[in-house]
Amino acid sequence: MALKIKWSPRAVSNLEEICSYIAKDSEYYAILFAKKVIKIVKAIPQFPKSGRIVPEYGYENIREKIYGNYRIIYRLKDELIEIVAISHGAKPLNSIK
C-alpha cells in the first residue's frame, strides 16, 4: 500500500514564508525552491526511511531530508507521512512532537 503525504499547517506556512523571503530578491528562485521541495516530498514515500533521524529528537519515526540550507522534517505514522516543518539549518527546531 502506498503511503500518503499530509502537510501540516506549520509546514505549509514555513514553505510560504521561505518562498516569500526568497522572492524579495528573485521570484524565479522562489518558484524553483518550492518546486524542488515539493519534488523531494513527493519522493519520500518510495523510501520513507531514507531521510536521516532528526538528531535533536532521536526518534525513529521523525526524519529529515536536507535541501541546500533547509531541513524538511517529516513524521512516519502508520500509512501516512506527515510533513511537519521546513526549517533553515541554522535555526533551532521548535518542538514538533
MARKOL-65105 format. One record per residue (C-alpha): residue number from 0; residue in three letters; chain; y, x, z. Coordinates in Angstrom, 2 decimals. Layout:
residues N
<nudren->NUM vexkol->ala lumpa->A y->Y x->X z->Z>;
...
end
This chain:
residues 97
<nudren->0 vexkol->met lumpa->A y->0.00 x->0.00 z->0.00>;
<nudren->1 vexkol->ala lumpa->A y->3.42 x->1.33 z->-0.93>;
<nudren->2 vexkol->leu lumpa->A y->5.85 x->1.98 z->1.87>;
<nudren->3 vexkol->lys lumpa->A y->9.10 x->0.02 z->1.74>;
<nudren->4 vexkol->ile lumpa->A y->12.52 x->1.56 z->2.29>;
<nudren->5 vexkol->lys lumpa->A y->15.09 x->-0.05 z->4.54>;
<nudren->6 vexkol->trp lumpa->A y->18.61 x->1.30 z->5.02>;
<nudren->7 vexkol->ser lumpa->A y->20.12 x->0.87 z->8.47>;
<nudren->8 vexkol->pro lumpa->A y->23.74 x->-0.35 z->8.58>;
<nudren->9 vexkol->arg lumpa->A y->24.70 x->3.04 z->10.04>;
<nudren->10 vexkol->ala lumpa->A y->23.12 x->4.95 z->7.14>;
<nudren->11 vexkol->val lumpa->A y->24.89 x->2.75 z->4.60>;
<nudren->12 vexkol->ser lumpa->A y->28.17 x->3.31 z->6.43>;
<nudren->13 vexkol->asn lumpa->A y->27.54 x->7.07 z->6.60>;
<nudren->14 vexkol->leu lumpa->A y->26.93 x->7.26 z->2.85>;
<nudren->15 vexkol->glu lumpa->A y->30.04 x->5.21 z->2.09>;
<nudren->16 vexkol->glu lumpa->A y->32.21 x->7.37 z->4.37>;
<nudren->17 vexkol->ile lumpa->A y->30.91 x->10.63 z->2.91>;
<nudren->18 vexkol->cys lumpa->A y->31.43 x->9.38 z->-0.65>;
<nudren->19 vexkol->ser lumpa->A y->34.96 x->8.19 z->0.19>;
<nudren->20 vexkol->tyr lumpa->A y->35.75 x->11.62 z->1.61>;
<nudren->21 vexkol->ile lumpa->A y->34.37 x->13.43 z->-1.46>;
<nudren->22 vexkol->ala lumpa->A y->36.19 x->11.01 z->-3.78>;
<nudren->23 vexkol->lys lumpa->A y->39.55 x->12.13 z->-2.37>;
<nudren->24 vexkol->asp lumpa->A y->39.03 x->15.31 z->-4.39>;
<nudren->25 vexkol->ser lumpa->A y->36.62 x->14.14 z->-7.08>;
<nudren->26 vexkol->glu lumpa->A y->35.32 x->10.69 z->-7.86>;
<nudren->27 vexkol->tyr lumpa->A y->32.80 x->12.28 z->-10.20>;
<nudren->28 vexkol->tyr lumpa->A y->31.24 x->14.39 z->-7.43>;
<nudren->29 vexkol->ala lumpa->A y->31.24 x->11.43 z->-5.03>;
<nudren->30 vexkol->ile lumpa->A y->29.18 x->9.43 z->-7.51>;
<nudren->31 vexkol->leu lumpa->A y->26.92 x->12.43 z->-8.15>;
<nudren->32 vexkol->phe lumpa->A y->26.39 x->12.86 z->-4.40>;
<nudren->33 vexkol->ala lumpa->A y->25.48 x->9.18 z->-3.93>;
<nudren->34 vexkol->lys lumpa->A y->23.06 x->9.25 z->-6.87>;
<nudren->35 vexkol->lys lumpa->A y->21.31 x->12.38 z->-5.56>;
<nudren->36 vexkol->val lumpa->A y->20.96 x->10.95 z->-2.03>;
<nudren->37 vexkol->ile lumpa->A y->19.52 x->7.72 z->-3.43>;
<nudren->38 vexkol->lys lumpa->A y->17.10 x->9.71 z->-5.62>;
<nudren->39 vexkol->ile lumpa->A y->15.90 x->11.69 z->-2.59>;
<nudren->40 vexkol->val lumpa->A y->15.46 x->8.49 z->-0.56>;
<nudren->41 vexkol->lys lumpa->A y->13.50 x->6.78 z->-3.35>;
<nudren->42 vexkol->ala lumpa->A y->11.11 x->9.75 z->-3.46>;
<nudren->43 vexkol->ile lumpa->A y->10.29 x->9.65 z->0.28>;
<nudren->44 vexkol->pro lumpa->A y->7.50 x->7.01 z->0.01>;
<nudren->45 vexkol->gln lumpa->A y->5.44 x->9.32 z->-2.22>;
<nudren->46 vexkol->phe lumpa->A y->5.16 x->11.91 z->0.57>;
<nudren->47 vexkol->pro lumpa->A y->6.71 x->10.38 z->3.71>;
<nudren->48 vexkol->lys lumpa->A y->5.76 x->13.28 z->5.96>;
<nudren->49 vexkol->ser lumpa->A y->7.21 x->15.92 z->3.63>;
<nudren->50 vexkol->gly lumpa->A y->10.52 x->15.86 z->5.48>;
<nudren->51 vexkol->arg lumpa->A y->10.71 x->18.12 z->8.49>;
<nudren->52 vexkol->ile lumpa->A y->10.57 x->16.72 z->12.01>;
<nudren->53 vexkol->val lumpa->A y->14.14 x->16.45 z->13.35>;
<nudren->54 vexkol->pro lumpa->A y->14.36 x->19.38 z->15.80>;
<nudren->55 vexkol->glu lumpa->A y->16.72 x->17.58 z->18.20>;
<nudren->56 vexkol->tyr lumpa->A y->14.10 x->14.92 z->18.86>;
<nudren->57 vexkol->gly lumpa->A y->10.71 x->16.45 z->18.09>;
<nudren->58 vexkol->tyr lumpa->A y->9.08 x->13.10 z->17.29>;
<nudren->59 vexkol->glu lumpa->A y->6.51 x->12.96 z->14.51>;
<nudren->60 vexkol->asn lumpa->A y->7.99 x->9.73 z->13.15>;
<nudren->61 vexkol->ile lumpa->A y->11.64 x->10.89 z->12.94>;
<nudren->62 vexkol->arg lumpa->A y->12.10 x->13.19 z->9.96>;
<nudren->63 vexkol->glu lumpa->A y->14.81 x->14.52 z->7.68>;
<nudren->64 vexkol->lys lumpa->A y->15.43 x->15.67 z->4.16>;
<nudren->65 vexkol->ile lumpa->A y->18.20 x->18.16 z->3.51>;
<nudren->66 vexkol->tyr lumpa->A y->20.63 x->17.86 z->0.61>;
<nudren->67 vexkol->gly lumpa->A y->23.33 x->20.51 z->0.49>;
<nudren->68 vexkol->asn lumpa->A y->25.06 x->20.43 z->3.87>;
<nudren->69 vexkol->tyr lumpa->A y->23.78 x->16.95 z->4.69>;
<nudren->70 vexkol->arg lumpa->A y->20.80 x->15.63 z->6.59>;
<nudren->71 vexkol->ile lumpa->A y->19.11 x->12.40 z->5.53>;
<nudren->72 vexkol->ile lumpa->A y->17.43 x->11.16 z->8.70>;
<nudren->73 vexkol->tyr lumpa->A y->14.61 x->8.66 z->8.40>;
<nudren->74 vexkol->arg lumpa->A y->12.06 x->6.99 z->10.67>;
<nudren->75 vexkol->leu lumpa->A y->8.48 x->6.14 z->9.77>;
<nudren->76 vexkol->lys lumpa->A y->7.46 x->2.73 z->11.14>;
<nudren->77 vexkol->asp lumpa->A y->4.12 x->1.21 z->10.09>;
<nudren->78 vexkol->glu lumpa->A y->4.58 x->0.32 z->6.40>;
<nudren->79 vexkol->leu lumpa->A y->8.33 x->0.95 z->6.49>;
<nudren->80 vexkol->ile lumpa->A y->10.63 x->3.91 z->6.00>;
<nudren->81 vexkol->glu lumpa->A y->13.97 x->3.31 z->7.71>;
<nudren->82 vexkol->ile lumpa->A y->16.88 x->5.45 z->6.57>;
<nudren->83 vexkol->val lumpa->A y->18.60 x->5.91 z->9.92>;
<nudren->84 vexkol->ala lumpa->A y->21.59 x->8.15 z->9.23>;
<nudren->85 vexkol->ile lumpa->A y->23.18 x->10.63 z->6.87>;
<nudren->86 vexkol->ser lumpa->A y->24.99 x->13.37 z->8.71>;
<nudren->87 vexkol->his lumpa->A y->26.75 x->16.63 z->7.93>;
<nudren->88 vexkol->gly lumpa->A y->24.63 x->19.51 z->9.15>;
<nudren->89 vexkol->ala lumpa->A y->27.48 x->20.93 z->11.25>;
<nudren->90 vexkol->lys lumpa->A y->27.86 x->17.69 z->13.23>;
<nudren->91 vexkol->pro lumpa->A y->25.67 x->16.99 z->16.23>;
<nudren->92 vexkol->leu lumpa->A y->23.43 x->13.95 z->15.81>;
<nudren->93 vexkol->asn lumpa->A y->24.24 x->10.87 z->17.83>;
<nudren->94 vexkol->ser lumpa->A y->21.34 x->9.03 z->19.40>;
<nudren->95 vexkol->ile lumpa->A y->19.12 x->7.49 z->16.73>;
<nudren->96 vexkol->lys lumpa->A y->16.32 x->6.15 z->18.93>;
end
